Amino acid sequence: MIDTRVWIEKLRAGDRSRAASGSGDRGPQRLSREFLEEVLELVVRYARIEKLVLGGATVSYSPVSLEVARHPPADPSAQGEALADGERARLKLPAGPILELQQLIERQGIKVVPCLFPGPEYCGGFFFDARLGPVILLHAGVSASEMLCGLAHQYAHFLADFDPYITTLCGFAPASAPEDPIEARAHAMALAFLMPRADLETYREALDGEGAPVSAQLVRHLSVYFDLDPEVVLWRLLALDWIDAVALRFLLAAHDELAGSLRRQPATPPAVLLPDRFVRLVASAFGAGRIDLEAAAAYFGTDRDRAETILGQFEYEEGSAAADS
């Protein structure tokens, strides 16, 4: 369906993780061929089952990205804010946190594939192929908040970096924004998409007063309200220039519990995870008798026993081949 060797080289060449981490060593050889090959093979199987069950994917292209041209390229932060506000309006999202962000993005025709990148500096990746459509690679080995932030970051690449579409592996920004303007725009869009400025201003005025220094109370309230880790909340406040590095150090020094909440826990999921939507599509095809257990195992990349266990989580209509098996 695609030449995985070509896409392996494109993704490795588009590795921006080291630039984002500030290490200065951004050679494109960090991710192994074996890892990327496994990921891409899953993407190909995902596209095949999608075509079998749904006839293919319909991608919703947003006109909002054209509006970012109102802001000069030298101002990626303003571009990201405008992109986030426009997309929230287009999708008719209410104030507050976005519920089920992954499902929302999948409904735009984008495949989201969770996998465990070999380093915590990665937030994910994005590429577009004419036969596969847009694909987001999501780092499943970080906190839930960082995963959401990474997902929104890659969605920003889909929205804004389309002429031509970008092929990239991205890293988490070290502070308010990375130096690369493309990454800075995606970073700003992700944070503004997850935490709109208007909501933040309402909370700040109520808790601290307009223009007052950021308090630990504000960070905790925003963390609960948006269901995001304090660290991600602080990324947003840094991006808004509501707090700087000096004030942040003082804030964390004065509040041990807040500083302690920033420590990340290691994750140990498998290298590549089966996307929920992909699993449901395979189960749908199996339940309708369009594929047998052997074919389902091939889609899952596992053996018959494991495939049977996965498919056994679903209920099938009486009289279907799956229900009778």
C-alpha positions as CSV (number, residue, x, y, z in Angstrom):
1,M,0.0,0.0,0.0
2,I,2.9,2.4,0.8
3,D,6.6,2.0,0.7
4,T,7.4,2.0,4.4
5,R,11.1,2.5,3.7
6,V,10.4,5.9,2.2
7,W,8.3,7.0,5.1
8,I,10.9,5.8,7.6
9,E,13.5,8.0,6.0
10,K,11.1,11.0,5.8
11,L,10.1,10.7,9.5
12,R,13.7,10.3,10.7
13,A,14.7,13.3,8.5
14,G,11.9,15.3,10.1
15,D,12.9,14.5,13.7
16,R,12.7,17.8,15.5
17,S,12.8,16.4,19.0
18,R,16.4,17.3,19.8
19,A,16.0,20.8,18.6
20,A,12.9,21.2,20.9
21,S,14.8,19.7,23.8
22,G,17.6,22.3,23.4
23,S,20.3,19.6,23.2
24,G,21.7,21.0,20.0
25,D,22.3,17.4,18.7
26,R,19.5,16.9,16.3
27,G,20.8,14.1,14.1
28,P,17.9,12.2,12.5
29,Q,19.0,8.8,13.7
30,R,17.4,8.6,17.1
31,L,14.4,6.3,16.2
32,S,15.3,2.9,15.0
33,R,14.1,1.5,11.7
34,E,12.5,-1.4,13.6
35,F,10.4,0.9,15.7
36,L,9.2,3.0,12.8
37,E,8.6,0.0,10.6
38,E,6.3,-1.6,13.2
39,V,4.4,1.7,13.6
40,L,4.0,2.1,9.8
41,E,2.9,-1.5,9.3
42,L,0.1,-0.9,11.9
43,V,-0.9,2.3,10.1
44,V,-1.2,0.3,6.8
45,R,-3.4,-2.3,8.4
46,Y,-5.5,0.5,10.0
47,A,-6.1,2.0,6.5
48,R,-7.0,-1.4,5.1
49,I,-9.6,-2.2,7.7
50,E,-11.0,1.3,7.4
51,K,-11.5,0.9,3.7
52,L,-13.0,-2.6,4.2
53,V,-15.6,-1.4,6.8
54,L,-16.2,2.2,5.8
55,G,-15.0,2.4,2.2
56,G,-12.2,4.7,3.2
57,A,-11.7,7.8,5.3
58,T,-13.4,11.2,4.8
59,V,-11.1,14.0,5.9
60,S,-12.6,17.2,7.2
61,Y,-10.3,20.0,6.0
62,S,-10.6,23.1,8.1
63,P,-10.7,26.6,6.5
64,V,-9.5,28.1,9.8
65,S,-5.9,27.6,9.0
66,L,-6.1,30.2,6.2
67,E,-7.0,32.8,8.9
68,V,-3.6,32.6,10.5
69,A,-2.2,34.5,7.6
70,R,-3.6,37.6,9.3
71,H,-0.6,37.3,11.6
72,P,2.9,37.7,10.4
73,P,5.1,34.6,10.3
74,A,7.3,36.2,12.8
75,D,4.6,35.9,15.4
76,P,3.9,32.1,15.7
77,S,2.3,32.6,19.1
78,A,-0.4,34.9,17.8
79,Q,-0.9,32.5,14.9
80,G,-1.3,29.6,17.3
81,E,-3.8,31.5,19.4
82,A,-5.8,32.5,16.3
83,L,-5.8,28.9,15.0
84,A,-7.0,27.5,18.3
85,D,-9.8,30.1,18.7
86,G,-11.0,29.6,15.2
87,E,-11.0,25.8,15.4
88,R,-12.8,25.8,18.7
89,A,-15.4,28.0,17.0
90,R,-15.7,25.9,13.9
91,L,-16.2,22.8,16.0
92,K,-18.7,24.6,18.2
93,L,-16.8,23.6,21.3
94,P,-18.2,25.1,24.6
95,A,-16.0,26.8,27.1
96,G,-13.9,24.7,29.3
97,P,-12.0,21.4,28.7
98,I,-12.4,19.4,25.5
99,L,-14.0,16.1,26.3
100,E,-12.8,13.1,24.3
101,L,-10.2,15.0,22.3
102,Q,-8.9,11.9,20.5
103,Q,-12.4,10.9,19.3
104,L,-13.0,14.5,18.2
105,I,-9.8,14.5,16.1
106,E,-10.5,11.0,14.7
107,R,-13.9,12.3,13.5
108,Q,-12.0,14.7,11.3
109,G,-10.7,11.7,9.4
110,I,-7.3,11.5,11.1
111,K,-5.8,8.2,12.2
112,V,-4.4,8.4,15.7
113,V,-1.9,5.7,16.5
114,P,-0.5,5.5,20.1
115,C,3.0,4.1,20.6
116,L,5.8,4.2,23.1
117,F,8.6,6.4,21.7
118,P,12.0,5.4,23.0
119,G,12.6,8.8,24.7
120,P,10.5,11.1,26.9
121,E,11.5,14.1,24.8
122,Y,9.1,13.1,22.0
123,C,5.5,14.4,22.0
124,G,4.5,12.6,18.8
125,G,4.6,12.8,15.1
126,F,2.5,13.6,12.0
127,F,2.6,12.7,8.3
128,F,0.1,12.7,5.4
129,D,0.0,10.1,2.6
130,A,-2.4,10.3,-0.3
131,R,-3.4,6.6,0.3
132,L,-3.4,6.6,4.1
133,G,-4.7,10.1,4.8
134,P,-3.4,12.1,7.8
135,V,-1.8,10.2,10.6
136,I,-0.9,11.3,14.1
137,L,1.6,9.2,16.1
138,L,0.8,9.7,19.8
139,H,3.3,9.2,22.6
140,A,1.6,6.8,25.0
141,G,4.5,6.7,27.5
142,V,3.8,10.1,29.1
143,S,1.2,11.5,31.5
144,A,-2.4,11.8,30.2
145,S,-2.0,15.6,30.2
146,E,1.2,15.5,28.1
147,M,-0.5,13.0,25.8
148,L,-3.4,15.5,25.2
149,C,-1.0,18.3,24.7
150,G,1.0,16.2,22.2
151,L,-2.2,15.2,20.4
152,A,-3.3,18.8,20.1
153,H,0.2,19.8,18.9
154,Q,0.1,17.2,16.0
155,Y,-3.5,18.4,15.2
156,A,-2.1,21.9,14.8
157,H,0.4,20.5,12.2
158,F,-2.5,19.0,10.3
159,L,-4.4,22.3,10.4
160,A,-1.6,24.7,9.5
161,D,1.3,22.9,7.8
162,F,-0.4,21.6,4.7
163,D,1.4,23.3,1.7
164,P,2.9,20.8,1.5
165,Y,2.0,18.7,4.5
166,I,4.7,18.4,7.1
167,T,6.4,15.1,8.0
168,T,7.6,15.5,11.5
169,L,8.5,13.9,14.8
170,C,8.2,16.5,17.6
171,G,9.6,17.1,21.0
172,F,8.2,18.7,24.1
173,A,9.2,22.4,24.3
174,P,11.6,23.2,27.1
175,A,9.8,26.4,28.1
176,S,7.1,28.7,26.7
177,A,7.9,27.8,23.1
178,P,10.5,26.2,20.9
179,E,12.7,28.3,18.6
180,D,11.5,26.7,15.4
181,P,8.5,28.9,14.3
182,I,6.6,25.9,12.9
183,E,6.9,24.1,16.2
184,A,6.3,27.3,18.2
185,R,3.0,27.8,16.3
186,A,1.9,24.2,17.0
187,H,2.9,24.5,20.6
188,A,0.9,27.7,21.1
189,M,-2.1,26.3,19.3
190,A,-2.1,23.1,21.4
191,L,-2.0,25.0,24.7
192,A,-4.7,27.6,23.6
193,F,-6.9,24.8,22.1
194,L,-6.8,22.9,25.5
195,M,-7.0,26.1,27.7
196,P,-8.7,29.1,26.0
197,R,-7.4,32.5,27.1
198,A,-11.0,33.7,28.0
199,D,-11.4,30.8,30.6
200,L,-8.0,31.5,32.1
201,E,-8.7,35.2,32.4
202,T,-12.0,34.5,34.2
203,Y,-10.3,32.3,36.7
204,R,-7.4,34.7,37.2
205,E,-9.7,37.6,37.9
206,A,-11.8,35.6,40.4
207,L,-8.9,34.1,42.3
208,D,-6.0,36.4,42.1
209,G,-7.3,39.6,40.5
210,E,-6.5,40.9,37.1
211,G,-2.8,41.4,36.5
212,A,-1.9,39.9,39.9
213,P,1.0,37.5,40.2
214,V,0.2,33.8,39.4
215,S,-0.6,32.0,42.6
216,A,-0.4,28.3,43.5
217,Q,-4.1,28.4,44.1
218,L,-4.7,29.5,40.5
219,V,-2.5,26.7,39.1
220,R,-4.3,24.1,41.2
221,H,-7.8,25.4,40.2
222,L,-6.9,25.5,36.5
223,S,-5.5,22.0,36.8
224,V,-8.7,20.6,38.2
225,Y,-11.0,22.6,35.8
226,F,-9.2,21.5,32.7
227,D,-8.2,18.1,34.1
228,L,-4.6,18.7,33.1
229,D,-1.4,18.3,35.1
230,P,-0.1,21.5,36.8
231,E,3.0,21.2,34.6
232,V,0.9,21.7,31.4
233,V,-1.0,24.5,33.0
234,L,2.3,26.2,33.8
235,W,3.4,25.8,30.1
236,R,0.3,27.8,29.2
237,L,0.9,30.5,31.7
238,L,4.5,30.8,30.6
239,A,3.3,31.1,27.0
240,L,0.9,33.9,28.0
241,D,3.7,35.7,29.8
242,W,1.7,35.6,33.0
243,I,4.7,34.2,34.7
244,D,8.4,34.1,33.9
245,A,11.2,31.7,34.8
246,V,12.2,33.7,37.8
247,A,8.7,33.9,39.3
248,L,8.1,30.3,38.5
249,R,11.2,29.3,40.5
250,F,10.0,31.3,43.5
251,L,6.5,29.8,43.2
252,L,7.7,26.2,43.2
253,A,10.2,26.9,46.0
254,A,7.3,28.2,48.2
255,H,5.0,25.3,47.4
256,D,6.6,21.9,47.7
257,E,3.4,20.1,46.8
258,L,3.1,22.0,43.5
259,A,6.8,21.3,42.7
260,G,6.3,17.6,43.6
261,S,3.4,17.3,41.2
262,L,5.7,18.2,38.3
263,R,7.7,15.0,38.6
264,R,6.9,12.5,35.8
265,Q,6.4,8.9,36.4
266,P,8.0,6.3,34.0
267,A,5.6,4.4,31.7
268,T,5.9,0.8,30.6
269,P,3.3,0.1,27.9
270,P,4.3,-2.0,24.8
271,A,6.1,-0.2,22.0
272,V,3.0,0.0,19.8
273,L,-0.5,0.0,21.0
274,L,-3.7,-0.9,19.1
275,P,-5.8,2.2,18.6
276,D,-9.3,1.7,20.1
277,R,-11.0,2.8,16.9
278,F,-8.9,0.4,14.9
279,V,-9.8,-2.5,17.2
280,R,-13.5,-1.6,16.9
281,L,-13.3,-1.6,13.1
282,V,-11.7,-5.0,13.1
283,A,-14.3,-6.3,15.5
284,S,-17.1,-4.8,13.3
285,A,-15.7,-6.6,10.2
286,F,-15.3,-9.9,12.2
287,G,-18.9,-9.6,13.6
288,A,-20.3,-9.0,10.1
289,G,-18.4,-12.1,8.8
290,R,-16.3,-10.0,6.4
291,I,-13.1,-11.4,8.0
292,D,-12.4,-14.6,9.9
293,L,-10.3,-15.1,13.1
294,E,-7.2,-15.7,11.1
295,A,-7.6,-12.4,9.3
296,A,-8.4,-10.6,12.5
297,A,-5.2,-11.9,14.1
298,A,-3.3,-10.6,11.1
299,Y,-4.8,-7.1,11.4
300,F,-3.9,-7.1,15.1
301,G,-0.4,-8.4,14.4
302,T,-0.8,-11.3,16.9
303,D,-1.8,-14.9,17.1
304,R,-5.3,-16.5,17.0
305,D,-5.6,-16.9,20.8
306,R,-4.8,-13.3,21.5
307,A,-7.1,-12.1,18.7
308,E,-9.9,-14.2,20.1
309,T,-9.3,-12.6,23.5
310,I,-9.5,-9.1,22.0
311,L,-12.6,-9.8,20.0
312,G,-14.2,-11.5,23.0
313,Q,-14.6,-8.0,24.6
314,F,-17.3,-7.2,22.1
315,E,-20.9,-8.3,21.8
316,Y,-22.2,-9.5,18.4
317,E,-25.7,-9.7,17.0
318,E,-27.4,-13.1,17.2
319,G,-27.0,-15.1,14.0
320,S,-23.8,-13.4,13.1
321,A,-20.7,-15.5,12.2
322,A,-18.9,-14.1,15.2
323,A,-21.7,-14.9,17.6
324,D,-22.0,-18.4,16.4
325,S,-18.3,-19.1,16.5
